[in-house]
Amino acid sequence: MVDSQSNKPGILYSCYFTRSREGEQFIPEHVFSFQIAGTLKINDGKKTYLFEQGDCRLSRRNHLAKFEKQPPEDGEFKSLSVYLDQETLREFSREFNVKAQKKAAADDAVIILNNHPVYQSFKESLFVYLQLPGEEKMKLMRLKIKEAIQLMLMINPEVQDILFDFNEPGKINLEAFMNRNFHFNVDLNKFAYLTGRSLSTFKRDFEKLYNITPSRWLLQRRLQEAYFLIKEKGQSPSAVYMDLGFEDLSHFSYAFKKQYGAPPTLI
């Protein structure tokens, strides 16, 4: 595996020789990406996106997603990403007087971008950029990010309302959010932030709703889903534990046996 990047905000070139399941990830900034080789599968809890060689995408900030990278046969997985940090976007907004016109729909974690020749030319220019010495690369960093923003506004103008919405998540229905996202293995601070709450308010609202702590509820809910998938759907423990937010198989097996009195392999 090779990751080549400058300090964020910046550009990241990823190269994987083997299949990589990165598990859960909170997307803190918008990311403009090119799929160069292999396939990338992204699941945001509601739908699954599949990106193949030549595809472009915009991953939206403040979303949860799971990533699975698959290299081509006898080859390498390759992708190139430009991180669109809030500071640069605010600077661009002031410089060019570009603002969000309306509130964008918050559902999709990933926006599929047009496979435009201009995007491909920009991608090639990034490879040249990545070969520059560190100091020169840092000087040009924001220029390349602003160029990416300009290209997206020209080719996919619908992203304007996404990129220039600087609002933080508002307070939303806690029960609906948790039932939809319990399988993401992120810390409670992220769950609190995404539901528009401080950590203390999140915990207080959660215990008022469920009469149990968030950590305990998450464990029980994940184990319930695991039991259903193994018992009713015939899936193997090794196939479900990571998808349900467990970090390793041994921890999952221990928690499962403690909850149900038998290891998941004997259910």
C-alpha positions as CSV (number, residue, x, y, z in Angstrom):
1,M,0.0,0.0,0.0
2,V,1.2,3.5,-0.8
3,D,-0.3,6.8,0.3
4,S,1.3,9.9,-1.1
5,Q,0.0,13.3,0.2
6,S,0.9,16.7,1.3
7,N,-0.5,18.0,4.7
8,K,-4.2,18.4,4.5
9,P,-5.8,20.4,2.9
10,G,-4.2,18.7,0.0
11,I,-4.0,15.9,-2.5
12,L,-3.9,12.2,-1.7
13,Y,-2.7,9.5,-4.1
14,S,-3.6,6.0,-2.9
15,C,-2.3,2.7,-4.3
16,Y,-3.3,-0.7,-2.9
17,F,-2.0,-4.1,-4.0
18,T,-4.6,-6.1,-2.0
19,R,-8.3,-5.8,-1.2
20,S,-8.8,-3.2,1.5
21,R,-11.9,-2.9,3.8
22,E,-11.3,0.4,5.6
23,G,-14.4,-0.2,7.8
24,E,-16.2,2.9,9.0
25,Q,-15.2,6.5,8.2
26,F,-16.5,9.9,9.1
27,I,-16.0,12.3,6.2
28,P,-15.0,15.6,7.8
29,E,-14.4,17.5,4.5
30,H,-15.6,17.4,1.0
31,V,-13.4,15.2,-1.2
32,F,-13.2,15.3,-5.0
33,S,-11.8,12.0,-6.2
34,F,-10.8,10.1,-9.4
35,Q,-11.0,6.3,-9.7
36,I,-7.9,5.4,-11.7
37,A,-7.7,1.6,-11.4
38,G,-9.7,-1.1,-9.6
39,T,-13.1,-0.5,-8.0
40,L,-14.3,1.4,-4.9
41,K,-17.5,0.4,-3.1
42,I,-19.0,3.0,-0.8
43,N,-21.9,2.3,1.6
44,D,-23.5,5.2,3.5
45,G,-26.1,3.1,5.4
46,K,-28.8,3.8,2.8
47,K,-27.3,2.9,-0.5
48,T,-24.2,1.4,-2.1
49,Y,-22.2,3.2,-4.7
50,L,-19.7,1.5,-7.1
51,F,-17.0,3.4,-8.8
52,E,-14.8,2.0,-11.6
53,Q,-11.9,3.1,-13.6
54,G,-12.4,6.6,-15.0
55,D,-15.2,7.6,-12.6
56,C,-15.3,10.9,-10.7
57,R,-17.1,11.6,-7.4
58,L,-17.6,14.1,-4.7
59,S,-17.8,12.7,-1.1
60,R,-19.7,15.1,1.1
61,R,-18.5,16.3,4.5
62,N,-20.3,15.4,7.7
63,H,-21.4,11.9,6.4
64,L,-20.7,8.4,7.5
65,A,-19.5,5.8,5.0
66,K,-17.8,2.5,4.6
67,F,-15.2,2.0,1.9
68,E,-14.1,-1.2,0.2
69,K,-11.2,-1.0,-2.2
70,Q,-10.7,-3.8,-4.8
71,P,-7.6,-3.9,-7.0
72,P,-8.0,-5.2,-10.6
73,E,-6.8,-8.8,-11.3
74,D,-3.0,-8.8,-11.2
75,G,-2.9,-5.0,-10.6
76,E,-3.2,-2.2,-8.1
77,F,-6.1,-0.2,-6.8
78,K,-5.4,3.5,-7.5
79,S,-7.2,6.7,-6.7
80,L,-6.5,10.4,-6.5
81,S,-8.3,12.7,-4.2
82,V,-8.4,16.5,-3.6
83,Y,-9.5,17.6,-0.1
84,L,-11.8,20.7,-0.3
85,D,-11.3,22.1,3.2
86,Q,-13.7,24.7,4.7
87,E,-11.0,27.4,4.9
88,T,-10.3,27.3,1.2
89,L,-14.0,27.1,0.3
90,R,-14.8,30.1,2.4
91,E,-11.9,32.0,0.8
92,F,-13.2,31.0,-2.6
93,S,-16.7,32.1,-1.7
94,R,-15.4,35.6,-0.7
95,E,-13.1,35.9,-3.7
96,F,-15.6,35.0,-6.3
97,N,-18.8,35.9,-4.5
98,V,-20.2,32.4,-4.8
99,K,-22.8,31.2,-2.2
100,A,-25.2,28.4,-1.7
101,Q,-28.6,29.4,-3.2
102,K,-30.7,26.9,-1.3
103,K,-30.2,24.1,1.2
104,A,-29.0,20.9,-0.6
105,A,-30.6,17.6,0.2
106,A,-28.7,15.9,2.9
107,D,-29.3,12.3,2.0
108,D,-26.5,11.2,-0.4
109,A,-23.0,10.9,1.0
110,V,-21.5,10.7,-2.5
111,I,-22.3,12.7,-5.6
112,I,-21.5,11.0,-9.0
113,L,-19.8,13.6,-11.2
114,N,-19.8,13.7,-15.0
115,N,-16.9,11.9,-16.6
116,H,-15.8,15.1,-18.4
117,P,-12.5,15.4,-20.5
118,V,-11.6,18.5,-18.5
119,Y,-11.7,16.5,-15.3
120,Q,-9.3,14.0,-16.8
121,S,-6.9,16.8,-17.9
122,F,-7.0,18.2,-14.4
123,K,-6.2,14.7,-13.0
124,E,-3.1,14.4,-15.2
125,S,-1.9,17.8,-14.0
126,L,-2.1,16.6,-10.4
127,F,0.4,13.8,-11.2
128,V,2.9,16.4,-12.3
129,Y,2.1,18.4,-9.2
130,L,2.8,15.5,-6.9
131,Q,6.3,15.2,-8.2
132,L,7.3,18.7,-7.1
133,P,9.5,19.2,-4.0
134,G,7.5,19.7,-0.8
135,E,8.0,23.5,-0.5
136,E,6.9,24.2,-4.1
137,K,4.0,21.7,-3.7
138,M,2.7,23.6,-0.6
139,K,2.8,26.9,-2.4
140,L,0.6,25.6,-5.2
141,M,-1.7,23.6,-2.9
142,R,-4.6,26.1,-2.6
143,L,-4.4,27.1,-6.3
144,K,-5.0,23.5,-7.3
145,I,-7.8,23.1,-4.8
146,K,-9.4,26.3,-6.2
147,E,-9.0,25.0,-9.7
148,A,-10.9,21.8,-8.7
149,I,-13.7,23.9,-7.3
150,Q,-13.9,26.0,-10.4
151,L,-14.1,22.9,-12.6
152,M,-16.9,21.4,-10.6
153,L,-18.9,24.6,-10.7
154,M,-18.5,24.7,-14.4
155,I,-19.2,21.0,-15.2
156,N,-21.5,20.0,-12.2
157,P,-23.1,23.3,-11.1
158,E,-25.5,21.5,-8.8
159,V,-22.6,21.0,-6.3
160,Q,-22.6,24.8,-5.5
161,D,-25.3,24.4,-2.8
162,I,-23.3,21.6,-1.3
163,L,-19.8,23.1,-1.3
164,F,-20.8,26.5,0.0
165,D,-23.2,25.4,2.7
166,F,-21.1,26.2,5.8
167,N,-23.7,25.3,8.4
168,E,-23.1,22.7,11.0
169,P,-25.5,19.8,11.4
170,G,-28.8,20.8,13.1
171,K,-30.6,18.9,15.8
172,I,-32.4,15.9,14.2
173,N,-34.5,13.0,15.4
174,L,-32.2,10.9,17.5
175,E,-34.0,7.6,17.3
176,A,-34.3,7.6,13.5
177,F,-30.6,8.5,13.1
178,M,-29.3,5.8,15.5
179,N,-31.5,3.1,14.0
180,R,-30.1,4.0,10.6
181,N,-26.4,4.3,11.6
182,F,-25.8,2.0,14.6
183,H,-23.5,-0.2,12.5
184,F,-20.9,2.6,11.9
185,N,-17.9,2.2,14.3
186,V,-17.3,5.9,15.1
187,D,-17.0,7.4,18.6
188,L,-19.9,9.0,20.5
189,N,-18.6,12.5,19.7
190,K,-19.2,12.0,16.0
191,F,-22.7,10.6,16.7
192,A,-23.4,13.6,18.9
193,Y,-22.1,16.1,16.3
194,L,-24.1,14.6,13.4
195,T,-27.3,14.8,15.4
196,G,-26.7,18.4,16.2
197,R,-25.9,17.9,19.9
198,S,-23.1,18.4,22.3
199,L,-21.8,15.1,23.8
200,S,-23.5,15.8,27.1
201,T,-26.8,16.6,25.5
202,F,-26.5,13.6,23.2
203,K,-26.0,11.3,26.2
204,R,-28.8,12.9,28.2
205,D,-31.3,12.7,25.3
206,F,-30.2,9.2,24.5
207,E,-30.7,7.8,28.0
208,K,-34.1,9.6,28.2
209,L,-35.1,7.9,25.0
210,Y,-33.7,4.4,25.5
211,N,-33.2,4.2,29.3
212,I,-29.7,2.9,28.6
213,T,-26.3,4.4,27.9
214,P,-25.4,4.9,24.2
215,S,-22.4,2.5,24.4
216,R,-24.5,-0.3,25.9
217,W,-27.3,0.3,23.4
218,L,-24.9,0.2,20.4
219,L,-23.4,-3.1,21.6
220,Q,-26.8,-4.7,22.1
221,R,-28.2,-3.4,18.8
222,R,-25.2,-4.6,16.9
223,L,-25.4,-8.1,18.5
224,Q,-29.1,-8.3,17.8
225,E,-28.5,-7.6,14.1
226,A,-25.6,-10.1,14.1
227,Y,-27.9,-12.8,15.6
228,F,-30.5,-12.1,12.9
229,L,-28.0,-12.2,10.0
230,I,-26.3,-15.4,11.3
231,K,-29.4,-17.3,12.4
232,E,-32.0,-16.2,9.9
233,K,-29.9,-15.2,6.9
234,G,-27.2,-17.9,7.2
235,Q,-24.3,-15.5,7.1
236,S,-21.0,-16.4,8.7
237,P,-19.6,-14.5,11.7
238,S,-16.5,-13.5,9.8
239,A,-18.8,-11.9,7.1
240,V,-20.8,-9.8,9.4
241,Y,-18.7,-8.6,12.4
242,M,-16.9,-5.7,10.6
243,D,-20.1,-4.5,8.8
244,L,-21.8,-4.2,12.2
245,G,-19.1,-2.0,13.8
246,F,-16.9,-4.5,15.6
247,E,-13.2,-4.0,15.3
248,D,-12.1,-7.6,15.3
249,L,-13.6,-11.1,15.2
250,S,-12.4,-12.1,18.7
251,H,-14.1,-9.1,20.4
252,F,-17.3,-9.8,18.5
253,S,-17.3,-13.5,19.4
254,Y,-16.7,-12.8,23.1
255,A,-19.5,-10.2,23.2
256,F,-21.8,-12.5,21.3
257,K,-21.2,-15.5,23.6
258,K,-21.7,-13.3,26.6
259,Q,-25.0,-12.0,25.2
260,Y,-26.5,-15.3,23.9
261,G,-24.6,-18.0,25.8
262,A,-23.0,-19.5,22.8
263,P,-20.4,-18.5,20.3
264,P,-21.7,-17.2,16.9
265,T,-20.4,-20.3,15.1
266,L,-22.8,-22.5,17.1
267,I,-26.0,-20.4,16.5
